[in-house]
């Protein structure tokens, strides 16, 4: 089935975020689901008690939220999943893998829901049906034939529920490996790593109530208009009540400027809008750490003057004395960092850094929010620790209305980590598993995503199982990732819809169709709830609402249990018994993971329950027993030596990869991007008009983008249209996954292994497709 595609055009967007455009989008995607009336009723059940949790982002619910509890992107995700279009055995008979590989990611997912298990081997070019029992037996046979359990990798998407995540990690560890790479490795891994070292807890310290009480919000490297649209409501309310909201982001995003609330009749009928920021600063790509360092340097200078004059100064010295470690070393590092280095790397002027410092120093209750514009850098961990240092300087952690708030992506990516999806699990977690189940857990660290790809290429991992997601497209260095998957003996994808990972296969491959968040999950004990943890550490239940399209679709829990039973049997864990009633799984979670006392009863509460956060109570679970100032020097240069062709060819531009407004992660809802004015294409390169001219090109020209890295791999994407855009000189931006082939596998964050997709050195070459588009 051919999806709708409009002709390509670029027209700058000048409207506020949301508003009538959001309503039109919801109406369009609901009609496109081909079950519009059913889905209209379904949308009214999103994020309600007794309804289902939004399958899109991890944003939390306001305690007093009204009847409509979804945003435009939540509606897109729901309608995309709850479609009547089917991908069945007849579809695969008509479409070979070779033919399907020619289609775009948008076309593939548009075809509809997977409805029955399918099998492929390299002797043919088509998937063919397989029974569930035969599929489970095939996986078990491959796994049990491995020389070591570490020759298997168990990947997880952030869409997976707490229940299946717990079963999945338990199965992997009973099998004998910690090879549990997951999507966190590619997004907020740097946040967890940095915060764990700094404050002892690897996630944010804020609740929704804190957001409502803050008088100052800083939003670093995050685009809420597209990535967490429901965040715009509390942010715009903060501006209305007089709070300072500071956006620090290279691109001038619509959602960080104005918001027209679709539920506000006055704004909608009068064409009104509310600002979503009171100040906007545009640093260099990767310059956020230098921005924070500059603010810290200003605060120290002001504190020194206050000390000399006998005044109070901007620092909370009492908090620092009582709660912090490493203050003296950090102060010395900041003092010795030259202003020239800070200004050059931040991309901001000294006066702008003074403005930021003024706003921060005046704030009594300050929250720092950040997204992947911070994490997906070589120095992402150091940047987050620098932001945390700033919070610690003024005691802005552990009080109402203040704290650190990484804005998580997929709806349960944080919960998966809580459940033990982690290639480097904590010793006390493994101890609890051993005590409860009576087996010896593997203790050697497993592989993360980047390491796992390398291990597959080298033949050290032979079986890949993907619990959700689209591994082939979500990962960096696409050419090598595809090589890695094709090197496997078996690849297994547990999925709701067709995607490219089903077409980039091992020598044998399985597609195992699973229920989505909108589907009723009927087991022996009746309809089941699953649970998720949002970005504010609230855990709540989700109940599917629609009958599945096919009786041959199984729940993720049932699929994992079936694989586990066929592989390791039921001696340690009775997998099939557990999935008859998910309350049994939750009882196990309660017995292993702190904070889940009385789990089954508490998810019956409207809004669920809060997982307590030690750092939010100023209890620091660090080795020092205190919050740690981390002293990381600024990089000598943001352009690393590897980003040059044998040290000779310098990058023309520094590229960040990003989402469009009409996608969520690798799921592309259309080839449009309303907020950036793009219709009908995703192969566009946003660049400064002066840079386009400087490089000898013209607006609308087609170019090939070549990534520079000091190795022998030719990384390029072809036929991208140059769009002159409001972007700082020397920078460029383009959509992923189309530009993931440009991100070298070795270009990852120090400590986090997160792909550094927000700063890639590239050169432009004239494309064979030379006609102008604009």
N, C-alpha and C positions, 0 to 999 in steps of 0.2 A: 504494500500500500504506500502510495507516494504522499509524503507530508507536504503541507503548504509552505511555499517559499516565495517571498516577495522579491521584486527586483532590488538590486543593491542601490543604496543611496546613503549619504551622510548629511545630516541636518542637525546642527548644534542644539542640544536640549536646554531650554531656558525655563522650564516649569519647576515647581517644587516637587519633591519626592512624594510618591503615593498619589492621592487625589483621584481625579477621574480616570487617569491612565491606569491606575491599579484596579479600579472597578471594571473597566473595559477588559483588562487582562484576565480577571477572574471569570467574567462572563464568557470570554473566548475559550479559555482552557476548559471550562465546564462543558460548553457545547462540544468541544473537540473530544471529550471523553467518550462520546456516543452513548452516554446514559445520564443526560443532563439533570433530569428531575431527581433521580436517585442520588446524584452527587451533590445537588443543592442541599438536600436534607442531611447528607453526610457531613458537609462543611460545618453545619451547625452543631456537630458533635465533637469537633476538634478541641482538644485541651479542656474538655468539660469532665467533671466527675461522672464516672460511668461511661464516658466516651473514649476516644482513642487519642493518643499523644501524637502531635504533629510529626510526620516523618521527615521534616526538613531540618531546621537548625535546632540548636540546644538552648535557645533563649527560654527563660522561665516565665511563669505566669504571675501577674500581679494579684495580690490577695483579694482585691475588689474588682477584678476584671468583669466586664459585662457579658452579654450574650454572644457577641462576635469575638472569638478568641483566635482568629487566624489572620495572617497577612496575605498579601498577594502571592508571595513565594510559597507559603504554606498551602494555599489553594492550588498552585501549580503542581507541587509535589503530590498532593492528594489526588488530583485529577489525572496526573501522569500514571500513578499507580492503579487507581480505580477506573480502569478502562475496560470496555467490552471487547477490544481487539485482542486476538489470540495468536500466539506463536506455537503451533502444534506440529505433530508429525507430518501432516500434509505440507506445511510451510517448509520444513527441512527437506522433504522430497523434491520440492520445486526449486529450492535455492541451495546451491552448493556453497561450501566454505569459500572457494575461490571467488564466486560471484558476490557473496556477502561482504568480503573484504574490500570490495570496490566502493561500498557505500559509506556515507558519513556516520558518525556516532549518533547524530540526530535522527537519521533515517532508521538506524538499527533499533533504537529504543522506541521509536514511534510505532513499530510493528505490533506492539502489544505485550501481553503477559505470557510468560512461559507456562505451559499447561501440563507437561508430562516429562518424565526423565528421558534423557537422550544420551546416546553413546556414539563416540567417533573413534576410529583407528586410522592410522596413516595409510592403510591400504586403499582407502576410498577417499571421497571428497564430500560426503554427505553424513550428517548425523542421522541416526536411526533410533527408534524407540528401544527402551530396555525396561525391564521390570524393576521395581524398587529393591526387591530381594537380590536380584542379580547385580544391581548397581552397588549395593552395600557389600556383597561378597567380593566384587572386583576391587573395591577400595581396600578391604581387609586383606585380600591376597597380596596386593602390591605393598602395603605397609608391612606386613609380616615377612615379606621376602627381603626387606632391606637389611643390610649388614649392620646398621646402627639406626636407632630411633632418630638421631640427628640428621639422617638423610631425608627427613620429611619436614615440611614447613606448613604451619597452620595460620593462615592470614585471616584477619578480622576487619570488617568495616564497622564504622561508628553507628551504623543503623541497627546492629544486633542488640537484642534486649539483654537485661541483666541475667535473666534465666539461662538463655542459650550461651552467653559469654561464660558463665560459671561452668556449665557443662563442658564447653569446648576446651577451656584451659585445663579442666580436670582430666578430660580424656587425653589431651596432649601429654600431661605429666604422668598419668598412669601408663601411657605408651612409652614414656621415657625421655621426653625432650622439653626444653624451654624455647624451642623455635616457634615463637608466637609473635611474628611481626604484625603490626597493625597500622591503621591509617593515622594514629597519633604520631607515628614515626615521621610522617610527612607534613604535619601541621603544627601542633602545639607541644611537641616533644621538648623543644627548648624551654617552654614555660615550666613544665614539670621539673625538668632537670635544674633549671636556675632557681626556682622557688624552693625546691627541696633543700638545696645548699644554703639558701639565704634565710629562710624562715621555718624550715622543717616540714612543710606541707607542700606537695606538688600540685596544688590547684589554688584557685582564687579564694580570697578571704571574705568576699562580699556576698550579701543577700540582696534580694530585690528591695527590701525595706531600706537597706543602706543606700541604694541608688536614689530612693525617694528623699532621703535625709541629707544627702550631700549638698554642699554649697559650691563645690568646684569639681568639675569632671574634665579629665584630660583623655582624649581619644587618640591613641597613637597607632598609625598604620592599620586602620580598620575602616571598612566601608559598610556601615550598618544598613544603608539604603538597599543594598543588594544581598548582603550576607546574613543580616539579622534584622529584617525590617521592623519587627515589633519593638526593637530597641528605640526606634525613632519617637515613639509615644512618650516614654518617660524622659527622654532627652529633651524633647520639645517642652514638656511640662516643667523640667528643671529651668530652662531659659525663662519661661513665663513667671516662675516664682522668684526670679532674680539671681539664680545660680550662674556662675561662669562656666561655660562649656568651651573647651579649647580643642580644636581639631589640628592635629599635626600629621600631615599626609601630603606626599608629593603631588598627587592628582587632586584637583578641586572637584570632589564628588558631590552629586546632587543631594544625597542623603545627609551630608554634613553641612548643608547650607539652609535649606528650607523644607518644611514638612506640611503637607495638607492632609489632615486626618480624615479618612473616608467615613469614620463614624461621627464626625462633627458636622451637623447640618449647616451651621452658620458658615464655617470655612468653605464647605463645598458649594453652597449656594451663592456666596459672595465672592468666590474665587480668592479667598483669603489663605494665608499660610503662616506658620510659626517658624521663626529661626531655630535651627538645631545647633548653632554654634555662635558664640559671642566673639571669638577670635580664631583666625585660621592662619597657620604657618606651614610653609611648604619646603621641607628640608631636602637635601640631596638623598638619592636612593642609598640606604644604608647609613645615613647620617644621624639617625635618632640617638645613638649612644653618645655622639659628640654633642648633640643638643642637651641631653641630660647632664653630661659632664660640664657643659658651660653653665647651666643653671646651678649645679652644685658649686661650681667655682664662685659664682656671684654670691650665693648664700654664705659661703665661707668668708668671703671678703667683707660682707655686711656684718657677719657675726664678729669678726675681728675688730671692726670699727666700734661695734656696740660694746664689746668687752673693754676696749680702751676708754670708751666714754661712760662706762658703768651702766649701759642700757641692757635690755633683755635680749635683743637680737632675734633672728628668724628661726634658730635651731631650738629643738626641744632637748636641752642638755640633760634634764632630769631623766627623761625616757631613755636617752642614750646611755647614761651611767647605769641605770637599773636593768636595762634589757638588751644591750648591744655589745657585740664583740668586734674588734678590728677597726674601731673608729679612728684611732691615731694613724694607722697605716693608710687608711683611705684618705684622710685629710691631707696627709703628706703627698700622696699620689696626685690628688686633685690640684693642690697648690703648685706642684711641679709641672703640671700639664700646660704647655704654652698656649696662649690665646690664639696664636697663629695656626696651630694645629687644630684647635677646636673649631675655629671659624672656617678653615679650609674644608674640613671634613663634614661639618654640619650643613654647609650650604646656606646658612643663615647669617645675618649681620649681627654685630654685637648689640645693637639697639633692640633687635627682635628677641634675642636671648634675655635681655633685661626685662622686656615686656612679659615674657613667659615667667621669669623669676618673680616679678611683681605679683602676677595673678596667683602663682603658687603660694607665695609668702602670705598673701592676704587670706587664703582659704583656711577655714577652721575645720572643715570636714571635706577631705579631698579623696577622690577615687581616680586611679589610673586604670584605664581600659586599653587593651591592645589586641591586635589580630595578627594575621600572617605577614603583614608588612613589617613586623618586628621579628617574628620567629624564623622566617625562611631566609636567613642570612648566615654567612660564614661565622659571624660574631653575634648570632641571635641570643645565645645564653648570656654572654657578657652584657648585651644591651638590656636584657630583662633584669639582670642583677644591678645594673646602673640605675634603672627606674626604681627598683626596690630600695636601693641605697637612698635615693631622693625621698621616698616615703619614710624611711627610717629616720632621716635627718630631722623630720618634723613630727615624729611620733604618729604618723598617719596610717598605722595598722593596729587593729585591735580595739578600736572604738566605734560606736555607731556612726554610720555615714561616711566611713573612710575605708581605704584598703586597696588591694591589688585585685584586678578582675580581668584575667584573660578571657576573651569572648570565644567560646568553643564553637566548633562548626557543626558536625553532624549530631543528630538528636541524642545519641547515647554514647558518644565517644568518651566522655568522662566516666560514665558508668562502667564501660568495658574495662578501663584501667582499675577501677575500684574492685571489680570482680576477679582481677588477676591476669587479665590479658596484658602480659608484660614479658618481654624477653629477658629482663633482668629483675626477677621478682625479689621482694624483700625476704630475708631469712625468716622473719616471724610469720609471714604468710605461709611459706612452705612448711614451717613447723606446725602450724594449725591444720594444714591439709593432712600432714602425716598423722597427727594425733587423732583426727576425726576418721580417716579412712584406713589407717594401718598399712600404708605402703611407703617406700622410700622415694621421695621426690628427687628428680635430677637437680643438681645444684650448680652445674656449669651454666654460664650465661648462654642464651640462645642467640639467634641472629635477628637483627632488625631488618627493615625493608631493604636498605642499601646493601647491607651485608648478605642478605638472602639472595638478592639478584646476582651478586658476585659468586655466591656459592652454587647457584644453579648453573651459571655459565661454566664454572670449573668442574661440574659434575658431582659436587659434594652434596647437593640436594636433588633427589630424584622424583619425589612426589610433592606436589603443591596442591593444597586445599584452600580455597577461598570462601570464607563465610561472608557473602555479600561483597559489594564494591565492584570495582572495575580495574583490577590490578594492572592490566596491560596498558591502560591509558592514564591512570592516576600517578604513575611512577615516573621518575626522571629518565633521561637518556633512552628514549623509546626503542631505538634500534637495538640496543643491548638488552633491554628488558624483554623484548619480544624474542631475542635469541635465547635468553635465559629460560623463558617458559617453554620454548620449543625444544630445549635440551632435556626436559623432564621425561621420565617414563610415563607419568600419569599426571594430568591436571584435572582438578575437580572444582567446579564453580557452583555454589549454592546461591541462586539468584531469583529475582522476581521478573526481570525483563532482559531481553537480548542485548548484549553489548560486545565490544571488541574482544574482551577477554575470553569469550566463548569461541572465537575464531583463531586466536593465537594459542595453539594447543600443544600439549606434549604428544608423545607417540600414541598414547590413548588419552581420551578425554571424556568427562561426564558433565552434563548440565543437569543439576538437580533443582527443580522448580520449588520455590518456597512461598509460604504465605507472606503477605505484606502487613503493614501496621493496620490497614483498613479492613483486613479480612477476619471473619469470625474463625477462631482457632478452637475447633471442637475435638476434644479428647475423650477418653473413657469416662472421666468424671464430669463431663459437660464442657461448656464454653470456658476457655481459659483467659486469664489476664496475664500480661507480661508487664515488667516495670522498667523504667528508665530513670536516669539521673541527669538533671539539667545543669546549666552552667553555674547555677547558684547552689548546687549540692542538694537540691530538693529531689526526693525519690517519690514517684507517683505511678499509679497503675494505668494501663492502657488496655481497652477492650475493643477488639475488632467489631465492625458493624455490618459488613456485607458478606453474603454467602460467596465462597470462593468460586471462580469461573469453572474450575474443574475438580472432580473428586480425586484426581491424581496429583494435586498439589499438596505438599505436606508442610508442616510447620518446621521452622529452623530447629527447634528443640527435638522434634521427632527425627529429623534427618541426622543430626549429630548423634543422637542416641542410637540410631540404626547403624551408623558407621562404627561407633564405639563398640557396640555389642558384637558386630561382625569381626572386629579387630582384636579386642582384649577380653571379650566375654564379660560375664556378670559376676565373677568371683569377688572383686573388690567393690564394684558399684553395680547395682541392678538398674541399668540405664532405662530399660523399657518400663519398669515399674515407676520410675520417676516421672516420665512424660505422660503417664495416665492422669496425673494431677500436679500442676506446677507448684502448688503449695508445698509439695514435698521437696522440690528444688529450693524453694525459699527457706524451708526449714534448715536445709544444709548450708545455705548462705549464712543464715543467722548463727549457725554453730561454728563458722569459720572466720567470718569477717566482722570486726568490731563496728558497732553503730547500727546493726540490723536487729537489735533485740525486738521481739514481738513483731517480726516483719509482716507476717500475714494479716495481723489485725491492723497494723498502722497504715497499710496501703488502702484500707477501707475508709480512711479519713479523707474528706474533701481537701484537695491540694497536696495530699501525701504527707511526708515528714522530712525534716531537715537532718542531714548528716553533719554532725558537729565538726567544727573546724578548730583545731587546737590553736593555730596562729591567730585566729580571730579573737581568741581569748587571751592572747599574749602568753601562750604556753608554747615554747619553742622546742620542737623535737629535732634539734640539731645536735651534732657531736659536742659542741661547746655548751649546749643548754641555753644559748642565747640567740637572738637574731644576729646574723653575721653581715657586716659590711664586707662586700667582696671587692677586692682591689684588682681590677682588670685594666691594663693599659689600653689606650686607643690603638687601633691598627695603624701601622705606618702608612698604609694606603688602602683604600677600599678596592682598588683595582689590583688584584693579586697577580703575582708574576706568572702564574699558570694561565691567566686570562690573556696571554699574549702568545702569538704564534712563534714558538721558539725564541721568544724575547724580541722579535723583530716587528711583527704587525700588531699595532695597538688597536683596541676596540674603537669603532666609529661612535658607538652609543652603548649605554648601559641599559639593559632590558629588564623589565619586571614582567613576569607572567601573571595573569589575573583572570578572574571570572567576568563573564558578562552578566547583565541583569537577568537574562533569560536562561540561567543555568544554575545548578547546584552541584558543586564538586564536578565530577565528569559528566553528569546528566545534563544534556542540552535540551531545553524545552523549545527553542526556536533559534534561527540564525540572526536574531535581532538583539539589540542592546539599547533599550529606550533611553536610559539615563545618559548614554554617551552618543546618542544620535545616530546609531548604526541600524540599518535595515537590510536584511537579505544576504549577509555574509559574515563569516567569522575570521576569514583570512585577511585581516587588516592589521597594519602596524601604525600605532599612534606615535607621532613624533612632532617635535617643535618645528614650526615653519622655517626658522632660520637654519636649523640643522639639515632639513631636507635640501635647502638651497646650497648650504656649505658642502654637502656631500655630492653635489652635482645632479640631483634628482629633481623631480617636480611633483607636485601634489597630484594624487591619483595614479601615479606610475606604479607598475608592478615591479617588485623587487624580490630577490631571494635573501633570506637572512641566514648568515653563517656564524655559528658560535666559535669563539676562539678558546682553545684550551691546549695546553702543551702535551699533546699525545697524537696518535696517528689516526684517530677516528674523525671522519668527515661528518660534522653535525650541521645540517642545513634543512630549512623548510623553504618551499618554493611558491612563487606567485602571490605574494602578499601585497595588498594595495596600501600605498602610503596615504595616511590621513593627517593633515596638518591639525594639530590639537593643542589645547592649552596645557602644556606640560613643560616643566623646567628644561632649559637647554642641556644637551648631553644625555637626556633620558629618553627612553622609549617604552612602550607598553603593548602587549599583545595577549590574546586569550590562550589559556590552556584548556584542553590537552593538546591543541594544535601545535603549540610551541614547546611542549615537553621534550621533543627530540633534541632541543638545543641545550638542555641542562645536563652537564656532564655528571655521571654517577659519582665522581670523586669531588664534585663541588657541593660539599655538605657542611653543616654547622659543626664547629668545634664542640665536642662533648655530646651533642644531640644527634648527630648524623641526619638531621633534617635537610632535605635538598635545598640548596640556596637559590631557589627559583625567583627570588626578588632582586637579584643582581647578577646578570649574565652579560659578559662582554661579547658584543656582536659587531660584525661588519655587514654592510649591505652591498649586494651585487645586482646589476641589471638582470632582470628575469627574462627568460625566453618569451614569456607572455608580456610583451612590451606595450600593449595598448593601454591608454589611460581609461580609468573607470569613472572618475568624478567629472 
